[in-house]
């Protein structure tokens, strides 16, 4: 699949295009898209709260759920490790898993 990088306008394909799709799905609040109300992730509800260890575990759980939601279109990545950590005033999520029979890793900052 070929796409356009939302920041630079350059064409992206393969893995970089998937990372962009996953980042968009993980940072979009559930229910905010008019014609696709099930698209998105509950992760954004945690932002602005005190980031204790319990909230980091909840963030990992919400991120995992996003990959198993078929409406997000990112179910071709099978996450094996999801680690949430504090990053400035937000969260840094690190993902490791299998995509098209290849081990891949990427990060999402919220």
C-alpha positions as CSV (number, residue, x, y, z in Angstrom):
1,X,0.0,0.0,0.0
2,X,1.3,3.5,-0.9
3,X,0.4,6.5,1.1
4,X,1.5,10.1,1.7
5,X,3.4,11.2,4.8
6,X,1.1,13.6,6.7
7,X,4.0,15.8,7.8
8,X,6.2,16.0,4.7
9,X,3.9,15.1,1.8
10,X,6.4,12.5,0.6
11,X,5.2,9.1,-0.5
12,X,5.5,6.3,2.0
13,X,4.9,2.6,1.6
14,X,5.2,-0.7,3.3
15,X,6.3,-0.4,7.0
16,X,6.4,3.5,7.2
17,X,2.9,3.6,5.9
18,X,1.7,1.1,8.5
19,X,3.4,3.1,11.3
20,X,1.6,6.2,10.2
21,X,-1.7,4.3,10.1
22,X,-1.1,2.9,13.6
23,X,-0.1,6.3,15.0
24,X,-3.3,7.9,13.6
25,X,-5.5,5.1,15.1
26,X,-3.8,5.2,18.5
27,X,-4.0,9.0,18.8
28,X,-7.6,9.4,17.6
29,X,-10.2,9.4,20.4
30,X,-13.0,6.8,20.0
31,X,-16.2,8.2,18.6
32,X,-14.8,11.4,17.1
33,X,-15.1,10.3,13.5
34,X,-18.6,10.9,12.2
35,X,-18.9,8.0,9.7
36,X,-16.6,5.7,11.6
37,X,-17.5,5.9,15.3
38,X,-15.7,2.7,16.3
39,X,-12.4,4.0,14.9
40,X,-9.8,5.1,17.4
41,X,-8.4,4.3,20.8
42,X,-9.4,4.9,24.4
43,X,-5.8,5.9,25.1
44,X,-6.5,9.6,24.7
45,X,-8.9,9.6,27.7
46,X,-5.9,9.1,29.9
47,X,-4.0,12.2,28.8
48,X,-4.1,15.0,31.3
49,X,-4.3,12.7,34.3
50,X,-1.5,12.0,36.8
51,X,0.6,9.3,35.2
52,X,1.0,6.8,37.9
53,X,2.1,3.2,37.3
54,X,-1.6,2.1,37.3
55,X,-2.3,4.5,34.4
56,X,0.7,3.2,32.5
57,X,-0.7,-0.3,32.7
58,X,-4.1,1.0,31.6
59,X,-2.5,2.7,28.6
60,X,-0.8,-0.5,27.5
61,X,-4.2,-2.2,27.7
62,X,-5.9,0.4,25.6
63,X,-3.1,0.3,23.1
64,X,-3.4,-3.5,22.8
65,X,-7.2,-3.2,22.3
66,X,-6.6,-0.8,19.3
67,X,-4.8,-3.5,17.4
68,X,-7.6,-6.0,17.8
69,X,-10.3,-3.5,16.7
70,X,-10.9,-4.3,13.0
71,X,-12.3,-0.8,12.4
72,X,-8.8,0.7,13.0
73,X,-7.3,-1.3,10.0
74,X,-4.1,-2.1,11.9
75,X,-4.8,-5.7,12.8
76,X,-2.1,-6.9,10.4
77,X,0.4,-6.1,13.2
78,X,0.5,-8.7,16.0
79,X,1.9,-6.9,19.1
80,X,4.0,-9.0,21.4
81,X,5.4,-6.3,23.6
82,X,3.8,-3.0,24.5
83,X,5.6,-0.7,27.0
84,X,4.2,2.6,28.1
85,X,6.5,5.2,29.8
86,X,6.3,8.8,30.9
87,X,7.5,11.3,28.2
88,X,7.4,14.9,29.1
89,X,3.7,15.7,29.7
90,X,2.5,12.7,27.9
91,X,3.2,9.0,27.1
92,X,5.7,7.2,25.0
93,X,4.5,3.8,23.8
94,X,6.9,1.3,22.4
95,X,5.6,-1.6,20.3
96,X,7.4,-4.8,19.2
97,X,5.7,-7.5,17.2
98,X,5.2,-9.3,14.0
99,X,4.1,-7.6,10.7
100,X,4.0,-9.6,7.5
101,X,6.1,-12.3,9.1
102,X,8.8,-9.8,10.1
103,X,9.8,-8.6,13.5
104,X,9.3,-4.9,13.7
105,X,9.3,-2.2,16.4
106,X,8.0,1.4,16.5
107,X,7.2,4.2,18.9
108,X,4.2,6.5,19.3
109,X,4.3,9.7,21.4
110,X,1.1,11.1,22.7
